[in-house]
Amino acid sequence: ASLADLRHAYLAPGNAGVLEDAGVAFSFSSFGLEKPEQFWPSARRAVEKGVSREGALAAMTVRPAELLGISETHGTLDEGKTANFIIATGDLFEKETKLLDVWVEGERYHLESIPELDLSGSWSVTGSPTGEMAAGEMAVGEMTMSLSSASPGKYKGTVSAGGKEADLKTVAFDEVSRRFHATFQGDSLGFDGMVRWTASLTGETLRGWGEYPAQDRVEWSAERVEAGDADDAEDANDSEEAEDADTAEDADPSTRNKTKEPVTLANIRPAMEYGREEQPEQPKHLLIRNATIWTMGPQGVLENADLYIKDGKVEAVGQDLREPRGAVVIDAEGKHVTPGLIDAHLHSGVDAVNEFGNAIVPEVRMADVLNINNIWMYRQLAGGLTTAHVMHGSANPIGGQNVHIKMKWGALSDELVIEDAPGTVKFALGENPKRVGTDRYPDTRMGVEQIMADRFQMARDYRARWNEWERTGEGLPPRKDLRLEALEDILNGDLLVQSHSYRQDEILMLMRLAEANGFRVKAFHHGVEAFKVAPELAEHGAGAVVWTDWSSFKIEAFDATVYNARLLHEAGVLTSLHSDNSQIASRMNWEAAKMVRAGMTPVEALSLITSTTAKLLGVDHRVGSLEKGKDGDFVIWSGDPLSTATKAEQTWIEGRRYFDLEEDALRRDAVDKERDLLIQHFLGDK
């Protein structure tokens, strides 16, 4: 399990208690549970973790009735209300309580126990981890496991080896799947921590895997050598005495199992691997010295130069800059510095990509579904990426509004957004929007064109109705339509069109359609045949956002060429590279390096993921080059940024260090330790 999953599993049971303390009304649901039988153990766990018993009971009675609007007839045991109730052996939130009867509208449903297979008896266990045991000399090769059952399905037992014994902490057996699970504290047998066994029962043999502290998984098996008698093994009194003994043991600090202690987790965001307790500090003055600096602006590439960042903005770039008092100084001798890399087309970090419900959906916004629980953002930072254009998918001829973000790992979703970036909207041509389904228009390429033309006319008609009403004031105003208003923004140039495309004919079609409706397409994305219409793109004023070498993965892409970006650039088309892929976005400098092989200069190649990308996205007033007044977004590289042997050592955004290679090594170690701590806690808490 990932650290994110483990953290969630540890913290989630306390969710109800937190809500109760905050005065928030809540209800329980069985949604997400694999089996209905898990509901009561989960509810009891919530009580253990802080919610009151009264609050927990209300969350499955009173609160749901209020939420569903049926509180007059359900939710409480009052005269005149529906006779829905349960009868149990005791407090519902006690572990040993059993449900006896469930009554629904006055009709009784008696619950009977289902007999289970009896595993009672003595089992000969074979199998142990390789290598040295934590306790030293004793190698455990063969053990004996004794199981006894005081009631159907309830087991206790011990594991013994070499004259030493350990109590089984948990034993579980599912009759349907015949899966066996057991855990025990292994210190007395030579293991420093909890041991977990899982196995499947076949006949009289258990066979499966054992997980030992600081060891690899090991195969193990057990043969039943002697059957036990559940009735003779332990009677009810013995069980009560054992429980009293357990209670006494828990009360004695010298015998208490350390894994029962609460785990203190740092309050990090996101609550997963590499999460931060707080945002990185922004030094007032930051000076990078003695680096090779690719400014991607008029100054070009400077050798043995300095970069001065003040209050998160570029203040100066040059040689022998004066060191401000109190400045944080980084000696980057032998290293290279570039602007932060930019990806013009990315889908990472969103809870949804396509709105399939309608063919035309420019009113939906990717900014509304940003999700900071996105490990790819951290990985992309590690590759020098600082800015991304997160786009709607290509299922719609006219899709949703895109969002420009900074990769501020650990920030809230709205803090990622570049507020003064221009609005953009996703269009899509070709196969994708027409193959979504045969039950939705359009179903052909010609339909894609005509539905766009039709909706633009609808938007103009919508504005005409509003103008008429505002002029005369007669009657009711037209109904407000967010979709048509977004289409108006496209016609007015307030929403810039960024269009998915492959073939030359569809690229020409959209340019002509746009010109007929009085606007321009800002850029064509993918554009594998864009080189064929490069002069027309330049004349229209459209940019191109392309792959380096993706080709032939579908018929539309058969004519792709690795020279696409170069040909477009030489034709005067504003050209950028993109990833359209979370993994590729973590190594965009490699994508640029491929363009050197295609004949572009190193500076031209790097511009495809920095300066020209910023211009194409309309954010070049903030990012894309290291010039005075722009954001302090930059990367310190171990060497030439266009070398595959180079690593991004530090990634800075607005004068804050969001990634550091040395810090990353420490974080990896911390992640492993926290993960092991939580695993041991869960094993000991069963």
C-alpha positions, 0 to 999 in steps of 0.5 A: 500500500502507498503511504497515502493509503496507509495515512488515509486508513489510519486517519479516516476512522477519526473523521466522524469525531473531528466532524462532531467536535466541529459541530458538523452534522454527518451520517454513516454509509456502507458505501465503499465497504467490500462486505456489509459485515464490515459496517459494525466493526468500522462504526466501532472503530470510529467510536474508538477514534473519538466520536461519541456513542450517541453521535455514532448512533445518530449518524445511522438513525436520526441524521440519515432520516433528516437528510432524506426528509423522512424524520417524521416517520423514521429515525427514532423510536417514537409513538406512531413512527415506523416500527424499524428497530434491532435487538442486540445482546448489548451495547452496539458499539461493544465488540462482542455484541451480537445482533439477534433480531432486525424488525422492518415495518413490524416484521421480524427477521431473526439472525442466525449464525452460520457454522464455520469450519473449525481450525482448532488443533495443533499445526506443524508450521514450516517456513522461515525468512532467510538471513539472520533473525533480529534476535541473533542466533536462533533460526526458526525453521519449524514452528508449532501453531495451536488454535482453539475456538471458544465459539464458532469463528472465534479463535485464539492460539499460540506459536511456539519454536525452540522452547519459546512461545508467542500468543497469536494477536489476531486470527481470522478465517473466512469460510467462503474463500478459505483464507487464513490470516494471523498476526503475532508479536515475534520478539520472543521468537527472534523477530523484532516486530509483528509477523503476519501470516496469510494462507489458503486452506486446502484439506488439512493444509494451510499454504501461503506467505509470511511477512516478517519485520525487515525481511522479504516475504517467505513461503510457509505452510502448516499441516494439522497434526492433531484436531482440537475440541472447541468445547474442551479447548476453552470455555466461556470462563476461560475466555473471560479470564483471558480477556481480564489478563489481556486488560491487565497486560495492556495496563502494565507499561512493561508488557504493553505492545508498543504497536498499540500506541497512537502514531503521531503523524505530521499534518502535511499537505497533500497527506501522502508521500513527500507532503509538506507541513508548510510552503517553502520559505521565500528569501527576501534576496536570493543570489545564484552565482557562477552558473551558465544561465540560459536566460531565454531572453535578449541576453541569451546564454551567459557563462559564469553569470549570476541570477538575483531574485528579490521577493520572488521576482527576477531582479537582475541577470549578469556577471559579478552582481553585487550581493545584497545584505542578508541574501541566500547565496547558492554557488552554482559553479559548473552548473546550468540555470534555465527558466522553469520548464512549461508544459503546454498540454497536460492532464495531471492533477484533475478529478475529471478530464472529459465532460461526456454529457453533451457535445458542446460544454465550454461552460465547464472549467478544469480549475474546478476539479484540480486535485492536489493529491497528485504525486505526478506534480512532485515528479514533474517538479523533479524534472524541472517543470514549474508551469503547466496548461492543464486541459479538458479532454478531447471528447467534445468538439467544443470542450471545457475551459483549461487552467494555467497552474504553477507546480506548487507542491503542497499548496491548495488547489486555488493557490496553483492557478495563475490568476492573470493568465488568459482564459483558454478553451479546448476544441477537438477535431477528428476521430476523438469527438466523433467516436464518443458514441453513436447515440450522440451527435456529431458522429462524423467529421462533417458533423463536428464542423457543423455543430460548431457553426450552429452553436456560434450562431446560437450564441449570436442569437442569444446576444441579440435577444439580450440586446433587444431586451436591454434596449426595450425592457419589454417582457421577461429577460432571456433565460441566462445560459452559461454555455452560450455566454462562454461561446460568446466569449470565444467569439469575442476573443475572451476565451482563446481556442486551443484545439486538438487536431491531427490532419491538415484538412481539419486544421484548415477547416477550423481556421476557415470556420474561425475566420468566418466567425470573426476570431482566431485559433490560438494554437493547434495541439498535437498537429501531426500534419501541421507541417503540411499547412505551416504557411496557412498557420502562420498567416492565420496567426495560430501556434502549434503545440506538438509532440517530438516523435509520437507517430503511427499509433493510430491512422490519424498519426501515420504521417507524423515526422520528427521534423514537425516542430523544426519545419513549423518554427522555420515557417514562422509559426509559434511552436511549442512541445507538449507531453499530453502524458504525466510521465513525459512531463517529468522529463521535458528537457529530454523532449527538447533535446530530441529537437537538436537532433532534428536540426534546431539549435540548443537555444531554439530547442529549449525555447520550445518548452520555455519562452515560446511556450509562454508566448503561445499560452499568453503567460510570457509576462510572468514566465518563460525567460529570466528577465527583470520583473518576471517570476523567479521560476528557475531550475538549477541543473547538474549540467547541460539541460539538454543532456540525458545525463543531467539532473534537475538539482533544484526547482524554484517557483516564485523564489521558493525552492519546491524541489531539492535533490538532496532533500528528496533523498531525506524525504524518501527515507522518511517516507519509508520509515513512516510507512513501516511505522503505520504497517506495524501499527495496523498489524499490532492493532488488529 
